[in-house]
Amino acid sequence: MTFFIFIVILGLIIFIHELGHFIFAKKNKIYVYEFSIGFGPKLFSFKRKNDETKYMIKLIPLGGYVLMAGEEATDDRLVPENMKLSNKTLWQRFLVMVAGAMNNFILGILLLFIMGLMYGTVETSNKLDNLPKDGALYQAGARDGDIITKIDNKKVRNFDDIQLYLALNTNGEKINVTIKKGENEKKYTLTPKLDKEDNKYYYGISVKLKNEKGIIPAIKYAKEKFVSIYKSMIIVIKSLFTGKIGVDSLSGPVGIYGVVDSVRNSFQMILYLTAYLSINIGFMNLLPFPAFDGGRVLFLLIEKIKGSKINPKVEGMVNMIGFMLLMGLMVLVTIKDVINLF
């Protein structure tokens, strides 16, 4: 059952992503050779009447692709020049490149909305409530009704922000929490306590919660959760570059499989996990790194600045190097995930 759910989640996210590229390619009259879900050996394929595209499902469900005419420098197949990606306007190529990530964002928001509609929403704030008296924050002097405005000088809007900044403190170091009491603000320095059973740090922070149901709360929940997830992705990437968190904090397919196994009995959590992963994949694909869609967009920006197209062979080589680096990172992360299983 875990494997089935894992395949469905990944398959849906990959399909939606590639569908974005495919739709905009077709809309802009670009010749599409193949639409594939998965890599490796082909499981089955088909073609539709009056459609040049070959649709395929392949064995390894860890990605997919839409192969378009003029996408590769070595493409010498007989296709009308006006149907090649490389001969489309910069704006048309841009839309094709970002459409996959946009589809992932739409899927994530839609799933969060459905989740909010089915199960109701919990609106969180940064206003303290029911503070445990044995917690570091209460003992430092904070009380119910106070408002957390900053953690380590980073602005806080809700409990999602609080959880994110606390999660980055992986070594249990002291943190500075700015509290608003009435019209005054005061900064507290907290030393978290380690819960040896869960191996997590305990700060004693509890905020006011509000349960709501209905279409409007569901829309609000989807919007706010999307912003929180996207914001967390930005902070994680920044933290990787600054060394605040290490590459060992990343997870690959094996790690995701473990998370799926832990939530498989909760449809609500499966919805949330799928939304989270879809937004995550959309965000990652927009990073300006070779082999990502964002890397291709970066080449379009360079083309716009220099006023002429980049040598396709140079772009292809850079993307290949980027792809090899990504595969190397994926192998390392997968090895780490497998080791953690034992």
C-alpha positions, 0 to 999 in steps of 0.5 A, spaced: 500 500 500 505 504 501 508 503 494 502 504 491 501 511 494 508 513 493 507 511 486 500 515 485 503 521 489 510 522 484 506 520 478 501 525 479 506 531 481 510 529 475 504 528 470 502 535 472 508 538 471 510 535 464 503 537 462 504 544 463 510 544 458 506 540 453 500 544 453 504 550 452 508 547 447 502 545 443 498 552 444 505 555 441 505 550 435 511 546 437 512 539 434 512 535 440 516 528 439 514 525 446 511 525 452 513 521 457 512 519 465 518 516 468 525 514 465 528 507 463 525 502 459 518 503 456 512 499 459 507 501 454 506 507 449 501 509 444 499 515 439 493 519 437 490 520 430 492 526 427 497 527 433 505 527 432 506 525 439 508 519 442 505 518 449 509 513 454 510 510 461 516 508 463 519 503 468 522 508 473 517 513 476 522 519 478 521 524 473 518 525 466 520 529 460 516 533 454 521 532 448 520 538 443 523 539 436 529 544 436 530 543 444 536 540 443 542 542 439 543 536 435 536 535 433 536 534 425 529 531 424 525 533 418 520 538 422 518 545 419 522 550 422 516 554 425 515 548 429 521 548 433 522 551 440 528 554 438 525 558 433 519 561 437 519 568 440 523 569 447 516 570 450 513 563 448 519 559 450 519 562 457 512 560 457 513 553 455 519 553 460 515 555 467 509 552 465 511 546 469 512 549 475 506 553 475 502 547 474 505 544 480 503 550 484 496 550 482 496 543 484 499 544 491 494 550 492 488 546 489 490 540 494 490 545 500 484 548 498 480 541 498 484 539 504 481 545 508 474 544 505 474 537 507 477 537 514 476 544 516 482 549 517 486 551 523 488 558 523 494 560 527 497 566 529 503 569 533 499 570 539 501 566 545 496 562 549 496 556 554 504 557 555 506 551 559 509 553 565 515 549 565 517 551 558 523 556 556 519 562 554 514 562 560 520 561 565 523 567 561 517 572 562 513 571 557 505 570 558 499 568 554 496 574 550 503 576 548 505 576 541 512 573 538 514 578 533 521 576 531 525 570 532 533 571 531 531 578 528 527 575 523 519 577 522 514 572 525 507 572 522 504 566 524 506 559 527 508 556 521 514 562 521 515 560 528 516 552 527 520 554 521 525 558 524 525 553 530 527 547 526 533 551 523 536 551 530 538 543 529 544 544 534 539 547 540 543 553 540 540 559 544 535 563 540 533 570 541 525 571 541 522 578 541 515 579 544 510 584 544 507 586 551 502 591 550 505 597 546 512 595 548 517 590 545 522 585 549 527 580 547 528 574 551 534 569 550 531 562 550 535 555 551 531 550 549 531 543 552 532 536 549 527 531 549 531 525 549 525 520 547 523 524 540 530 527 540 527 534 539 528 541 542 523 543 546 522 551 547 515 551 550 512 555 545 504 555 544 500 560 540 492 561 539 488 557 535 482 558 531 478 552 528 474 554 521 470 551 516 467 553 509 469 555 502 472 562 505 477 559 510 479 554 505 481 559 500 485 563 506 488 556 508 490 554 501 493 561 500 497 562 507 499 555 507 502 556 499 506 562 502 509 558 508 511 552 504 514 557 498 517 561 504 520 555 507 523 553 501 527 560 500 530 559 507 532 552 506 536 554 500 539 560 503 541 556 509 544 550 505 548 556 501 550 559 508 552 552 511 546 553 517 544 546 515 548 541 511 546 537 505 545 531 510 538 534 511 536 533 504 532 527 503 531 523 496 526 518 494 527 513 499 526 519 504 520 521 501 517 513 501 519 513 509 514 519 510 509 516 505 509 510 510 508 514 516 502 518 513 499 512 509 493 511 514 491 518 513 488 521 507 488 528 510 496 527 511 496 524 504 493 530 501 498 535 505 504 531 503 502 531 495 501 539 496 507 540 499 511 536 494 508 539 488 510 546 491 517 543 493 518 541 486 515 547 482 520 551 487 526 547 485 525 547 478 525 554 478 532 555 481 537 558 476 541 552 475 543 548 469 538 542 467 532 545 471 527 549 468 530 555 471 536 554 468 533 555 461 530 561 463 536 564 466 539 562 459 533 566 456 535 572 460 542 572 458 539 572 451 535 578 452 541 582 455 546 580 450 541 581 444 542 574 440 541 567 441 546 563 445 550 557 442 545 551 442 552 547 443 554 551 449 547 551 452 547 543 451 553 542 455 552 547 461 545 543 462 549 536 461 554 538 466 548 541 471 544 534 470 550 530 472 551 534 478 544 533 480 545 526 479 551 525 483 547 529 489 541 525 488 546 518 489 549 521 495 542 523 498 539 516 497 545 513 500 544 517 506 537 515 506 538 508 506 543 508 511 538 512 516 533 506 515 538 502 519 
